[in-house]
C-alpha cells in the first residue's frame, strides 16, 4: 500500500482535480440528492455519507464548477453570511466554516485519505478486471487451477487479510465508496460498500467466465466489454431461450449417443464432454444473423465435426450415417478422406431470425490449426467480392488455437488485440451468453474475439483409445461427471421452466429422427465426395461438376493491347506525383522496350496481369516485398517522394472498366500467408491469385499448406483451386537458403505415372492438365511466363500452378521476348525445341541436351564458345509436370542417333533428374539411356562460396559438351 500512499502524497495539491476527472462529484450528487431534506438539518451528513459531502465540498473549494450546480447552490447557501477567516486564501473566504459547523475539518490528512481510499478502490476494481480470470472457476472437473498452476494474484481479495495490500481493513468493508466510470458493477447505483464491490467483482470475473481484455488499447471497446459483463443481472434468459438451449443440448448429446450405440467400435472423435459447443455455435450464428451477417465460414478440428455437420450445418443425417458403412463404394471423384475431415456448404433459413444464411465448414486435415488462415482468406475473399468492406455481412469462426495466427500485419494487430473469453462448458447459460456477446463484439467492432470453451474429453483421443493408461486420476474424475444435459434439465425441471414429460418427449423426438435417417442411409451405396464440397463455384462447371469444355483458347493478345499496357506500365498516371529518380530510369527503359516491341520478365508479367484485368478477372499478388519485387524489378506500387504514404498503382489505371488489381506485401509467415491466399482462391474461379516467396527456399515453412491442401486438396475433397506459387529459384552462389525452391518435392508429389505411356489425341494437353494434381513449370523466356499466367485463367478448370521464377534472368540481356511471341494466335510452349543449326541437320547431331530454366543460357553460351552448334542440340522443358510426353517424343524421334543428356544446375539428388529420367525411358521404351550432367549429390541445396559455385559450374559445363564423356559407360 506504500506505493498508493506515496502517490497520494504527491497528488495532495491535485487530489480534487483527480476526483473531478473521474466524475466523483457528479455521481455523489446523484446519490446524495435522494437524502436531501427541505428542513434545516441534513441527516445525510452523518455516517459514511459524510464522506461524500466532504469530497464534494473539497472539490467545490477547488473549483465550484467542478460539481453539479445543485451542490454549488447548496454550499453557497450554507456559507452565506459567514465572516472571512484571515488564515484562508481569499478564494476560500467563508467556505471552511461549513465543514467546521458540521464537525468536518478540511485538514490535509483527511484530504490525503480521501484520495488514497479512492485510489485503493479503483486499483482493486482494476485488479479484478485485469487478473480476475486467474481464479475463475473454469475447470469443469474441479481438479486444476484456471491457468494450470497454483498462482493466485496477490491483489485479488481471496482472503480478508489481502485488504491490507490496498491499505484497507476489515472495518472498511461496510464503508461506501463512489464507483469510478470505468466499471458498471453498480448498475443504477453510483456507490457501493466495499463488501458489495468485492462481491460483484467476484461474481463477474471469478465464476464460470474468465475475461482477458484489459490489454486492449481502445477505451470504448474496454467499456463495451465491461458493460456487457459487469452490469448486474445482465445474464438473464427468458424461459423460451432456456427451452431452446435445452433442445439444442438434447440434439448435441443424443447425436453422440446414437453414434455410440450404432458404431461402438468406429472412430468418430465425438463431442462428449463438450456437448455445449453445438448450442454455442448456433448462438453465434443466431446473433450474427440478427446483426446482418449473411455468410458464416467455419474452420474446426475433427473432434465434434460430425456433430457440427449434423446439428449446425444441417447436413442430411443419412449422408453422415452411410459413411460408417464399410461396404460403401466411392465414386470416381478422388481418393476421398475420412468422414471427420470433410466439409460442407449449405444455404438455409435461420429459424431464430427467419433470414437466409449461408454456412460453410471448411474441410481440414489432421493438422488442426492449418485451416485457420485458409478460413480467414476465404472470408476476406467473400467480403471482397460482395463489397463488404466493413466486414458486416461475412463472418468466420475457427478453433480458438487458430485465432492467434494471421498472415498480414493489420490482421496480426487485430488478432493480438482480440479479447479472450474463457468459459466453463459445464455452465450452458454462461456459454450461451459469452457466445452471444462474442458475436455482437465481432459485428460491432469488426474485431476478432476468442471464445475459449473450457471442457473435457469424456473418452480418449478417439473412441478406441484408453485414456486411463496415462491420465488415471483425471479420468476417474471424468467418469464421475454428470452429463451437462442432465444437470441443465434437472435445473429447468426444478424451477418449472419445463416438465419432465416435455424433456423426455424432446429426447424421443430426436431419437426418432436419427432412427429414420439411419434406415434411409442403408439405401446409399455410393459415396459422392462432391456432396461434401465446402466451396462450390455455381455456373463454372456443368451440372455434373465437369468442365464445360476440354479446350483452351490461344493465350496471345493483340499488339494494340500489348502496347497500351506497356505504355501504362511506363508511366505515372497520377498528376503531381514525384517518383524516385532511379524508378524514372526503370520506367524509361520500359517505354523503350515497348517501342521496340520487346519485354523483359517484369514487363511480361505486367502484360499478363493487365490483360486479364481487362477481361474482368481480379488479380491478386501477395508475398514478401512483392510490391516492388524482391529483386527490385516489379514496382507495381509507386511512392510519392515528397508526400508521405501517398502511393499509386498504375495497374489500376489501365481502363475505366476493369477488374481491380490487389498487390500487398505480407509478413514473414509463409505458413499463414500461403494458407490465407489459398483460402482467397477458393472463393471464386474468376480470379488469378498469386503468392510469391521472397526466395523459393522459404516455401518449406508452408509445407503443411502445400502438402495437405494444395497438392492433395482436389483428390481428398473435390476442391479445385487455381492458386499460383511464384518461387524464385536458381544456383547463383547465394548460399543454401537463397538458391533452391526444391522442385524435386513438387515433382515427387505430382500424380502422373512415370511408367504409363499415354495415348495422344488432339485434346491431350488439356486432358493431361485436367487429370494432374498441379502444374510445375520453369519458364526460360518472358513470353512463356506471360502465356502460362494467362493459360491459368483461361483453362476450363482450375489447378494449382507452381512457377519456378528466375533471379538473374530478370535482367539478363538475352532473356527478353518479342511481341511476336505474345500476339494473338500464340500460346504457351510446353517444350521449346532446338531451332538453330543443329535442328537443320538432326542426323548429324551427336548429343541432345534437355534442360529447364536458367541453365539454358549457360549452355547456349558454352556451346557457342566451343563451336558445337551443329553437333549439340539444346531443348528446353518449360512444363515439367505433367510431363509433355507427346512433344518430347517428337524431339527424341528427331535425333535417333544422338546421346540423350539431362543437364541441370541443381545437385543430382535434387532438381528434376529423378522425375524426368523414368519418363524419358518410358518414351524410348527403355532402349536409350538418358545421361545425367549436373552437380554431384549434396546435403545442402547450394554452396555459399562463390569460387566453389563457379568451379562446379565449369565442371558440369565441360561434361555437357564433352562428346566422349559417356563412351564405354554403362547406364
Secondary structure, DSSP 4 states (H G I P E B T S, - for coil): -HHHHHHHHHTGGGHHHHHHHTTHHHHHHHHHTTT--SSS--GGGSTTHHHHHHHHHHHHHH-GGGS-HHHHHHHHHHTTTPPPPTTS-GGGTTTHHHHHHTT----HHHHHHHHHHHHHHHHHHHHHHHHGGGGS---TTSSS-TTSS----TTS-SSGGGGGGGT--GGGTT-EEEPPTT--TTTT-SEEEHHHHHHHHHHHHSSSEEEE-TT---HHHHHHHHHHHHSTT-S---HHHHHHHHHHHHHHHHHHHHHHHH-TTS-----TT-THHHHHHHHHHHHHHHTT--EEEE---STTHHHHHHHTS---HHHHHGGG-TTPEE-TT-----GGG--EEEEEE-TTT--EEEEEEPP--S-GGGHHHHHHHHHHHHHHHTT-TTSSSEEEE--GGGGG--SSHHHHHHHHT-EEEEEETT-HHHHHHHHHHHHHHHHHH---EEEEEE---SS-SSTT--GGGT-HHHHHHHHHPPPHHHHHHHHHHHTTSS-HHHHHHHHHHHHHHHHHHHHHHTT--EE-GGGG-SS--TTTS-TTS--S-S------B-HHHHHHHHHHHTS--STT----HHHHHHHHHHHHHHHTTEE-HHHHHHHHHHHHHHTT-EEEEEETTTTT-TTS----SEE-SSSTT-EE-GGGGS-SS---EEEEE--S-HHHHHHHHHHHHHH-SSEEEEEE-SSGGGGGGGHHHIIIIIITHHHHH------EEEEE---SSS-TTSS---HHHHHHT----TTPPPPP-TTHHHHHHHHSSEEEE--SSHHHHHHHHHHHHHSSS--EEEEEE-SGGGG-TT--EEGGGTBTT----SEE---SHHHHTGGG--EEEEE-TTHHHHHHHHHHHTT-TTTEEEEEESEEETT-HHHHHHHHHHTTTSEEEEEEEEETTSTTHHHHHHHHHHHTTT-S--EEEEEPP-SSSS-S-HHHHHHHHHHHHHHHT-TTTTTT---
